[in-house]
Amino acid sequence: VQLQASGAGLVQAGDSLRLSCTASRNTNAFFMAWYRQVPGQQRQMVASISPGGHANYADSAKGRFTISRDNARNSVYLEMNSLKPEDTAVYYCNMGRGSMMYWGQGTLVTVSS
């Protein structure tokens, strides 16, 4: 399974950005999520969404980020608003079900102050 992420880049504080991730297989039964990692720190979950569409967010993302999915397109999205410099990280999409877990290649989001 391959996960291809897109949409990252360099933005200014307060800007918005939308990340997309498309899987090479059907995602209907999988939890989908976005994680991020800063060099020297552990990878942390930003947001997740269940097969039924229930979303969970890290405290840092609540009120600013929205995760969504389109199973017809085997895709998951992360809409990020009011971006802050501390949101700068490599963002990874993830899909999992039971013992199966797959990761995208990571895509860099840089937020300048």
C-alpha positions as a Markdown table, in Angstrom:
| # | Residue | x | y | z |
|---|---|---|---|---|
| 1 | Val | 0.0 | 0.0 | 0.0 |
| 2 | Gln | 1.3 | 3.4 | -0.9 |
| 3 | Leu | 0.1 | 6.7 | 0.5 |
| 4 | Gln | 0.9 | 9.8 | -1.5 |
| 5 | Ala | 0.7 | 13.2 | 0.3 |
| 6 | Ser | 0.5 | 16.6 | -1.3 |
| 7 | Gly | -0.2 | 20.2 | -0.5 |
| 8 | Ala | 2.6 | 21.1 | 1.9 |
| 9 | Gly | 4.8 | 24.1 | 1.5 |
| 10 | Leu | 6.0 | 27.4 | 3.0 |
| 11 | Val | 3.3 | 29.8 | 4.4 |
| 12 | Gln | 3.1 | 32.7 | 6.8 |
| 13 | Ala | 1.6 | 32.7 | 10.2 |
| 14 | Gly | -2.1 | 33.0 | 10.0 |
| 15 | Asp | -2.4 | 31.4 | 6.6 |
| 16 | Ser | -4.2 | 28.3 | 5.7 |
| 17 | Leu | -3.1 | 25.1 | 4.0 |
| 18 | Arg | -4.8 | 21.9 | 2.9 |
| 19 | Leu | -2.9 | 18.6 | 2.9 |
| 20 | Ser | -4.2 | 15.7 | 0.8 |
| 21 | Cys | -3.3 | 12.1 | 0.9 |
| 22 | Thr | -4.4 | 9.4 | -1.5 |
| 23 | Ala | -4.0 | 5.7 | -0.9 |
| 24 | Ser | -3.3 | 3.0 | -3.5 |
| 25 | Arg | -6.1 | 0.8 | -2.1 |
| 26 | Asn | -9.6 | 1.1 | -0.7 |
| 27 | Thr | -9.7 | 3.0 | 2.5 |
| 28 | Asn | -13.3 | 2.4 | 3.6 |
| 29 | Ala | -12.5 | 0.2 | 6.6 |
| 30 | Phe | -9.4 | 2.0 | 7.7 |
| 31 | Phe | -8.8 | 4.6 | 10.3 |
| 32 | Met | -7.0 | 7.5 | 8.7 |
| 33 | Ala | -4.8 | 10.0 | 10.4 |
| 34 | Trp | -2.3 | 12.8 | 10.1 |
| 35 | Tyr | 0.8 | 12.9 | 12.3 |
| 36 | Arg | 3.6 | 15.3 | 12.4 |
| 37 | Gln | 7.2 | 15.2 | 13.5 |
| 38 | Val | 9.7 | 17.9 | 14.4 |
| 39 | Pro | 13.4 | 17.0 | 14.2 |
| 40 | Gly | 14.5 | 15.5 | 17.5 |
| 41 | Gln | 11.0 | 14.9 | 18.7 |
| 42 | Gln | 8.6 | 12.0 | 18.5 |
| 43 | Arg | 6.0 | 11.7 | 15.8 |
| 44 | Gln | 2.7 | 12.9 | 17.2 |
| 45 | Met | -0.9 | 12.5 | 16.0 |
| 46 | Val | -2.5 | 15.6 | 14.8 |
| 47 | Ala | -5.9 | 14.3 | 13.9 |
| 48 | Ser | -7.6 | 11.0 | 13.1 |
| 49 | Ile | -10.9 | 10.0 | 11.5 |
| 50 | Ser | -12.7 | 6.7 | 11.9 |
| 51 | Pro | -14.3 | 4.7 | 9.0 |
| 52 | Gly | -17.6 | 6.2 | 10.1 |
| 53 | Gly | -16.3 | 9.7 | 10.0 |
| 54 | His | -15.7 | 10.4 | 13.7 |
| 55 | Ala | -12.8 | 12.8 | 14.1 |
| 56 | Asn | -10.3 | 13.3 | 17.0 |
| 57 | Tyr | -7.8 | 16.0 | 17.3 |
| 58 | Ala | -4.7 | 16.8 | 19.3 |
| 59 | Asp | -5.2 | 19.7 | 21.6 |
| 60 | Ser | -2.9 | 21.8 | 19.5 |
| 61 | Ala | -5.1 | 21.2 | 16.5 |
| 62 | Lys | -8.6 | 21.7 | 18.0 |
| 63 | Gly | -10.4 | 24.6 | 16.5 |
| 64 | Arg | -7.9 | 25.2 | 13.8 |
| 65 | Phe | -7.5 | 22.0 | 11.9 |
| 66 | Thr | -10.2 | 19.8 | 10.2 |
| 67 | Ile | -9.7 | 16.3 | 9.1 |
| 68 | Ser | -12.0 | 14.7 | 6.5 |
| 69 | Arg | -12.0 | 11.7 | 4.2 |
| 70 | Asp | -13.4 | 10.8 | 0.8 |
| 71 | Asn | -13.6 | 7.0 | 0.6 |
| 72 | Ala | -14.6 | 7.2 | -3.1 |
| 73 | Arg | -11.2 | 8.8 | -3.8 |
| 74 | Asn | -9.3 | 6.7 | -1.1 |
| 75 | Ser | -8.2 | 10.0 | 0.3 |
| 76 | Val | -7.9 | 11.9 | 3.6 |
| 77 | Tyr | -7.5 | 15.6 | 4.0 |
| 78 | Leu | -6.2 | 18.0 | 6.6 |
| 79 | Glu | -7.4 | 21.6 | 6.4 |
| 80 | Met | -5.2 | 23.8 | 8.5 |
| 81 | Asn | -6.2 | 27.3 | 9.4 |
| 82 | Ser | -4.6 | 30.0 | 11.5 |
| 83 | Leu | -1.2 | 28.3 | 11.1 |
| 84 | Lys | 1.5 | 29.1 | 13.7 |
| 85 | Pro | 5.3 | 28.8 | 13.5 |
| 86 | Glu | 5.0 | 25.9 | 16.0 |
| 87 | Asp | 3.0 | 24.0 | 13.3 |
| 88 | Thr | 6.2 | 23.7 | 11.3 |
| 89 | Ala | 6.9 | 20.0 | 10.9 |
| 90 | Val | 7.0 | 17.0 | 8.5 |
| 91 | Tyr | 3.4 | 15.8 | 8.2 |
| 92 | Tyr | 2.7 | 12.1 | 7.6 |
| 93 | Cys | -0.6 | 10.5 | 6.6 |
| 94 | Asn | -1.4 | 7.2 | 8.1 |
| 95 | Met | -4.0 | 4.5 | 7.6 |
| 96 | Gly | -4.5 | 1.6 | 9.9 |
| 97 | Arg | -6.8 | -1.3 | 10.7 |
| 98 | Gly | -6.0 | -4.0 | 13.3 |
| 99 | Ser | -2.4 | -5.0 | 12.8 |
| 100 | Met | -2.1 | -3.2 | 9.5 |
| 101 | Met | -0.6 | 0.2 | 9.4 |
| 102 | Tyr | 0.7 | 2.2 | 6.5 |
| 103 | Trp | 2.6 | 5.5 | 6.3 |
| 104 | Gly | 3.0 | 8.1 | 3.7 |
| 105 | Gln | 6.4 | 9.5 | 2.8 |
| 106 | Gly | 6.1 | 12.8 | 4.8 |
| 107 | Thr | 5.7 | 16.3 | 3.5 |
| 108 | Leu | 7.2 | 19.4 | 5.0 |
| 109 | Val | 5.0 | 22.3 | 6.2 |
| 110 | Thr | 6.9 | 25.4 | 7.2 |
| 111 | Val | 5.2 | 28.4 | 8.8 |
| 112 | Ser | 7.1 | 31.6 | 9.0 |
| 113 | Ser | 6.5 | 34.2 | 11.6 |
